[in-house]
């Protein structure tokens, strides 16, 4: 099945008599850089569209037909994944081209075969270049246990930040790291750590199965690509509570919403137990957004950071999540027991530093009144 498709076949009519192959389309990511061109969308009935600096930009050629879609997308999928796609109507996988690793989601929509292709650089950035507003990352890479949760919408750079943390640990400590990813995004080289990366659907059936077996594999550090269901959340919290440093992600827009989202995985009668687990195991929640730079070249990260100190743990245990935001507003000193920041304050700092435009910051603020106050007081 897979052998009927050739990634180098110039199938897409790009205009002016030229045709592009999927190889040509992937090469554009490498030419422009994955920090600027993050995604490629292929959908029947419209032109391919790149996401450049956060905005969708369509090619000026012809619209994608069913035949063109298959000839562009199928070469990126192994035969097994094509079978999964036809059975389940969606499949996640990865593909390496040149210096870049691509995360691919192929799925069926109302018009037929569709794909979202995301580029990830194989060069993992150092934590100093991620864009942390304080030294929180230094505390994280020194930790031996607890849950560090990275949240944000799709494409907010969560995987990149986690990879940066893990790679710094890999350089400075001798420990056992196991990851569960769907699919694998950044490839880690073996430095001081022994690292095993497992891909869901290829190396293990599900996140929950992988987590169960992982507890018998002597890990020091665990990366769970995403907490998707109650079972995975419960196992992740247990791993953090029992002496492991655990990294994971959630698709939420802010810190308070992340706590609520975790609790919502469980029936009401279990939520007290989960709150208690969170109060004991949670160490940090870092919510990220990528904001277009003022000069129009690339994007910069804005972060909201919760450091689960004694006061925050107590609020989580008592279910007083509405009081967490005020703690993040006042516990802002760059010292280990504080180092918190709201999204609005970090946006205000970026505006004052002329890294992002005021109007752009207003679009991304979670609370306009808090942002206005932050602009006055920063």
N, C-alpha and C positions, 0 to 999 in steps of 0.2 A: 504494500500500500504506500508506504513512505517513499519508496524508490521511484514512484511515478512523478515526483515533484523535485524541481531543481532550484535551489536558493539563488542561483546566478542567472536564471532565465529572466530576460528583460521583457516583462509582461505588462507593466503599467504605462499607459500613454501619458507622458508628462507634458506634452505640448511641444510645438516647434519640430514635430517629427521624431522626438527623442522618446525612448522607452527606458524605464527603470526596473531593476530587479530588487528583491528584498535586500540583497547585499548592498546595493546602492543606497537604499533607504537607511540601513543600519550605519553605513559609513558616514552619513550626515551627522549622527550623534557624535562620532569620534572627531569629526572635523570641528564641530562647534563646542563640544564639551558637554558632559552630562549634567553639569551644574546649571547650564543655560537651557539646553534642550533635554527635557526630562522624559517625555512620552511621545509615542506615535499611536494614533488611533486609525484603524482600518475598518470601514463599515460599508456595506453594500448600499448603493444609492447616493453616495457623496464622495468627495475627494478625500484622500488620506490627509490627516491633520496632525501636525506636530504641536506639542505644548512647549512654547518658547517663553522663558521668563514668566511662567504661570499663565500665559494666554494661548488659546488655540489658534493656530495659523494653518489654513488649508493650502495644499498644493494647487496650482492653477491648471492642472491637467484634467483628464476625463474622470468620470465617476466610476467607482468600483462596481464591477459586476460580480455575479456569483462565481464565474470561472476565474476571474482575476483574484478574488478574495482567497479562493482555495489555493491558487498557485503561489500567492504571497505568504499565506499563513501556514499551510501544511508543512513546508520545509523546515519550519522552526520547531515542529512537534515530532517527538519520536512516535513510532507506530503505535506503541502502547497508549500514548496520550491522545492520539487521534481516535482510538477506540473508546477511551474514556469520554472524550468530547461528544462523540455520537451517542453514547449511552446516557451520560449525565447532563448534557447540554452546556457544560462548562468544564474547563480544566485549567489548572495552574501549573506552570513549569518554568524552566530557566533555559537560557541559550547564551553561549559565549561567542562574541565576535570581536576580533582584534583585541584591544585593551579593555573592552567593556563587557560586563555581565548584564544580561537582560532578563527581567522578570516578565513573563508573558501570561496573560489571562485571555484565553480564547473561549468564546461563548456564542450561543445562538440567541438572536433577538428576533423581532417581528419580521425583519427583512432577510434573515439568514446568518451566515457565518460572520463573526465580528472579532476583533482582537484589540486589546490594550497592551502596548509594549512599553515597558519602563526601563530606562538605562540606569545602570549603577556602575560607577567607576571601579576598576579593580584595585586602584590605589586608595587605601583607606586613609582619610585625613587624620591628622594628629588632633588631640582634644583642644590644644591651644588655638586651633584654627576653626573650630566648630562655631563659636560665637556665644559661649556661655557668658552671662553678665557678671558672674562671680566665680569663686574657686570651688564650686560644688563638685565639679568633675574630679578634683583631687581627692576629696573625701570618698567619692564613689569607688575609685580604683584602688583605694586602700582598704575597703570594707571586706570582711570575711563572710558576712551573712546578711540576710534580709532581702526584701523585694524592692527593686528599683524599676519603676513603671514609667515608660515613655508613651505619651499620648499625643493625639493630633489627628487631623484629617489625612486621608490618603495623599501621599506626596509631600508630607511635611518634613521629611528628613529623619524620621525616627530610626530607621534601620542604619543610616549612616552614623548617627550619634552613638548608637549602641556598638556598632562595629569599631568605632574609634575607642570607646571605653575598653572593649575586650582586647583590642590589639595593644593598648598600653599595658594592660595587665599581663598580656602575653610576653611583652618585652621585659617586665620588671619582676615577675614572680614565677615560681615553679609550682604549677597546680594543674589539675585536670579540668578541662572545659568541654562540655557537651552542648551542642545546639540542636534544636528541633525547629526546622524552618519549612515554609511552604510558599514558594520554593526557596532553595539556598540563594542568597543574594551576594554577599561578599565572601570571598574565599580566603580563609586565614592560613598563613604559613606557620609551620611548627617552629617556634622560637624557644622560649623557656618553658612554655606550657605544652602539655599533650592535649591536642584538640581533635574532637570528633564532630563532624557536621553531618546531620541526618536530615534527609528531605522527606516530608510527608508525602505518601503516595508512591515513593520510590524505595526508601529504606525502611519505612515504618508506615503502618496503615493509617493511624490517627495521632493527633497530639497526645491524647490521653494514654494510648498504648505506649507511645514513646516515653512519656513521663513515668509510667509505672516501671518499665524496664530500666530506665535511667537510674532509679534509686538503687539498683543492684550493680551499677557500673562505676561506683566510687567517684562521683563528680564533686568538685569543689565549687565550680561555677556553672550555672545553667542558663541558657538563653532559649526561651519559649517564644517563637515567632509572633504568636498572637493568642490572646485568651478569648476563645470563640464561644465557649459553652460552659455550663455550670461545672461539669466534671473536670475540664481543663483548669478552670479557675480554682477549684477546690484543691487539686493536686499541686498547682503552682504555689498557692498559699501555704500548703503543708510543707513543701520543699523549702520555702523561705523561712518557715517557723522552726525547721529541724536542722539548722546549721549550714545552709547553702546560701551563696550569693546568687540571686535569681534576677535576670533581666527579662522583661516582657513588654508587650505593647497593647494598647487599646485605641479604638477609633472614637475619641471624645474631644470636645473643643476646649475644655478647661479642667482644672484640677478637681473642683468640687463635683463636676459632672462625672469624673472618673470614679470617684467613690460611689456615687449613686448608681452608675452603670454596673459596677461589680456586684452591688447588693441586688440589683434587678435580675441578675442571673438566677437568683434563688427564691423559693417560696417564702412568704412572709414569716412563717414559723422558724425558718432557719437563719434569718437575717441577723438576729442577735449573736448567734455563734460566729457568723462570718465577720461581723463588726469586731468581735473580740480577736479573731485571727488577724484581721487587718491591723488592729491597734498594736499587736505584738510583732507582726512580721514586716509591715510596710516601713520602708526607710525614706524613699523619695518618690514623688511624682513630678515628672518634668513634661509639661505640655508645650509642644512646638508649633510654630507657624513660620512659613517662609514668605517673606515680604519683598516685593520688587524694590530694588535699590533706586535711590533718587536720581542717579546718573543714567538709569535705564539699562545698566549692564549687570545682569545676574540678580540674585536674591540674597537676602540676609536673614538669619534666623532670629525670631523673637521667642522668648521663653517665659513660661510661668513655672515657678519652682516651689514645691512644698517639701520641707524638711521635717519629717515626722518626729519631732522632739516630744518630750513628756506631755506638754500641753496639747499638742495636736493629737497624740495617741489617745488622750483622755476624751477629746471631742469626738473622735471616731468611735470609741467604745460606747459613748453615751448617745451616739446618733445625732450629735449637734453639728452636722456638716455645714449648716448655714453660717456658723461662726468661724469657719476655717479661713475665709477670705480676709477677714480683719486681722488674723494672725499673720498672714502673708504680707499684709500692708505694713506691719510694725516690726516684724522680726527680719530686718533687712541688713544687719551688720554682716560684714564679710568675715564671719567667724563660725567654727564648726557647728555650734548649737543654734545658729540662725540661718544665714544665707538663703533667705526666701525672697521671692519677688513675684508681683502680680504681672499678668500679661500687659496691663495698661501702663504700669510703671516702666517696663522694659521698652514698650513702644515709645513712650515719652522720651526715654534716654536716647533711643535711636533717632528720633526727630531732632532732639537738641544737638546731637552729634552730626546732623545733616547726612545721615546714612539713608533715611527714608523720608518721603514727603508727608506732610501733615495730613493731607486728604487721604493718602494711602493708609496711614496709621488709623485714621478714624474708621475706615472700612473694616479693619481687622480687629478692632477693640471689641471685647465681649460686653463691656458696660461703658456707655459714653460718658456718664457722669463721673465715674471713677477715672476715666482717661483724662477728662478735663481737669480734675483735681490733681492728677499726676503731672500734667503739663505745667500747672501753677507751682507745684512744690518740688519739681525736679531741678 
